[in-house]
Amino acid sequence: MLHPRARSAGQSCGRLVRAVLWVLLLTSLPAGGAVVAGDAEAQSGGPPVLHPIEGREGCTQCHRTTGSLAVPTNHVGRANETCLLCHAAATATPTTAPTLVPTTAAAPATTAAPSSDPWTFCLTCHSVPGLTMTFSNGDTVALTFPVEAYRQSVHGNLLLCEACHSGHREVPHPSLDANSRRGYAIARYEACKACHFVNYTKTLDSVHFRALSVGQPDAPVCTDCHGAHNVSSPDHPRSGIPQICAKCHAEIYRAYEESVHGQALTDTENQDVPTCTDCHGVHNVRGATSNSFHLEIPQLCGSCHADGNRMAKYGLSTRVLTTYLQDFHGMTVTLAREKKDPDILSYEAVCTDCHGIHDIVSTKVALSPVLKTNLAGTCQRCHSGATKNFPAAWLSHYEPSLERAPLVFLIKFFYRIFIPLVVGGLVIQVATNIWSMARRR
């Protein structure tokens, strides 16, 4: 029988030996946990795990951060819903838990970085090629983030994902209320007003918002015109503006494309010609069928055609608005505008009634409705009994001259001299009469 002190010394020695063995064992293990099947393969080198490890430390009990992934027989007790975003669950047998295996798109195209970096956090999943989501109605939307397109957009150096996708920092993301792709776009477009409040409030007065408010889901919202991740300045190039409108107004765009304005814009990127927004407005798009819009058309056209610097480039007269307002058509429009009652329908002829609306052509081409040979037919749209000589009573937009309407010019010239002489003579006569009466007193 050993002496008690000897027994105690032996036990202390045994504990010391076991402690040394544990230290040797632990230091021989790779960082992260116990040795598993496939560990030798993991240590053989290979590509790194291309997503942040923070928040997924439990995965490193089996999976390495370098080399091939070691896949355990099951994931009992290691459920992580975040993994399921990129890794598909294999078909489970009745006796084992589902085994997670990497999909063909399991490695996001990002480099490992702390998940505190907002870009890296989102791109962990949203850089996966072919990533999609299906709504309850069957609509499918791509979830792969177009990094380069976004960086080249006007927001690329200003905003991070959460600026528009608030509430999506949590993973998995909260469930969506929308049941369709269109429903989601309508639900999310108001995120724009956080930065663009003034323009957003303008849209509330537009025909688009009125259509949306009465249940027309196809009415355009911000992202339909400006885009989502690829937002660019809408007037670069300027020809892109009518192409955006063409998404909904294809027939009108085809007419505009063939017009004198459309051809100049699309063929030569002419910056002087009007596009959709110059006439209809930008965010507060107005309905062209209203009476108030109809009566404002001469001023809309005059904003370009009365501009001397602009018209000088093309040899066009800037007196078109003035001559129009001086004739019987223009005078009746002026009187109608003074009524200031938008509910009173006005049938006065304005620019578009004669020249066309979106299909305006040059006055020199054979099909021009204001060409002399076609003018009678144009007048008959309003004056059903107009004869071939009816347009002769109108001087068009030209001012009388010795070359054009010489008789009218001479009469106007005569009255410009005669009327001042008559009025001046009367003033002199009255003045001398008064002076004479004063002297007699």
Secondary structure as UniProt FT lines:
FT   HELIX           4..28
FT   TURN            31..32
FT   TURN            37..38
FT   HELIX           39..42
FT   TURN            43..44
FT   TURN            54..55
FT   HELIX           57..61
FT   TURN            76..77
FT   TURN            81..82
FT   HELIX           83..85
FT   STRAND          87..89
FT   TURN            94..95
FT   STRAND          100..102
FT   TURN            104..105
FT   TURN            115..116
FT   HELIX           118..126
FT   TURN            129..130
FT   STRAND          132..134
FT   TURN            136..137
FT   STRAND          140..142
FT   HELIX           147..151
FT   TURN            154..158
FT   HELIX           161..163
FT   TURN            166..167
FT   HELIX           181..188
FT   HELIX           189..194
FT   HELIX           197..203
FT   TURN            204..205
FT   HELIX           207..213
FT   TURN            214..215
FT   TURN            217..218
FT   HELIX           222..226
FT   TURN            234..235
FT   TURN            238..239
FT   HELIX           240..245
FT   TURN            246..248
FT   HELIX           250..257
FT   HELIX           260..268
FT   HELIX           276..280
FT   TURN            288..289
FT   HELIX           291..305
FT   HELIX           308..312
FT   TURN            313..315
FT   HELIX           320..326
FT   HELIX           328..339
FT   TURN            342..343
FT   HELIX           351..355
FT   TURN            363..364
FT   TURN            366..367
FT   TURN            369..370
FT   HELIX           372..379
FT   TURN            380..382
FT   TURN            384..385
FT   TURN            388..389
FT   HELIX           390..393
FT   TURN            396..397
FT   HELIX           406..440
//
